[in-house]
């Protein structure tokens, strides 16, 4: 196995490993959000609030259709990191090859699903009639790009399991620069290229994602020593697939139902008009940016936990959790302060509409309270994923969404007469519940004994080759 950019987390300083791994992850997440947020910038600033709302309502649908890939790539990182900690390189190659094949097939399936059912999906979230046509167009084009989205995610998961967070970053930097250049060209038209509006933003994003997936996959094939012949990539290994689903399916179900819950939130907000829908869409993007440090540290924690569990070093796992929580909380307090003190300045990056700005300020001042509990929740979630113990995190996340956030949003916005402010306040309430429940489960310690890697099953699959 080539050693370019890989890191062994079973030795050395925990804090240094977290920072060294999470920093490229953070930059990568920033660039990943940037190449899609660029769409919101150009559309919101130059095409108006209606166009911005049309782009915004498609986000939770797209996320729902890519959630299975997210769950399976989480499983991939877990399997690869624990195999790397055990220094079992043939296992890494076998897991990687199988997951690439599996995700390629799923990407094609969901591309067809999203494209051919785009009208029904847009209607499902109660999209206002005046933005429906633009929303359908944006969702349909984005759906066709799912195969490359899946390819990038699986390649990134493999590399991160081996401690390489730099190659996925490099891929996203290139893709973001391409999207920044292509967005205005395709949205407004230049020379022989016609003005495409919202559809142009979607096409630019897909092309950028294609480049990112190519760069990441090249990194995988340069790092992993594959011994399988090409025809072996055309078949699915039942044992490895079973392990991937056992670890990844709870996360996929969690992502799917969370995405469906987000669609329900969108449908609630849509009742207040396209201005509030646009505020939610932009607000979600800003939340994504502000929670990126915690999410990056969570991924780093998963990689460190996986490798050290694979090496049997539980003390280093606990040290990883403590260090991760301190780093994540410190950053969250800073971002929370910015959103409370300068919400209008931040939101004005996306719109000049005075009414939309007022709605955005209300959103940020209410929802930003979620940053503090979620910064700690992500670290604890990273521990469970690194251990392969994903069912409890799924149940907690679904409980927070369906038992706390949605009922609270409906009751506070309706019977309590708080309107849209009641919807916004439901976010930090559910975040606090999530943190409390995850902390209780972490302290019980059952995750440490759940080694979901089935070495014998993987080895038997290798023997069958």
MOKA-V749340 format. One record per run of one state. SS is the DSSP state (a for helix, b for strand, c for the rest). FROM is the first residue (numbers start at 1). TO is the last residue. If there is no record, write none. Layout:
# MOKA-V749340
ss from to
SS FROM TO
SS FROM TO
This chain:
# MOKA-V749340
ss from to
c 1 13
a 14 47
c 48 48
a 49 57
c 58 58
a 59 85
c 86 88
a 89 116
c 117 117
a 118 124
c 125 128
a 129 144
c 145 145
a 146 161
c 162 165
a 166 188
c 189 189
b 190 190
c 191 192
b 193 193
c 194 197
a 198 223
c 224 229
a 230 234
c 235 237
a 238 270
c 271 273
a 274 290
c 291 291
a 292 310
c 311 313
a 314 341
c 342 342
a 343 347
c 348 353
a 354 367
c 368 369
a 370 387
c 388 390
a 391 413
c 414 419
a 420 444
c 445 445
a 446 449
c 450 454
a 455 464
c 465 465
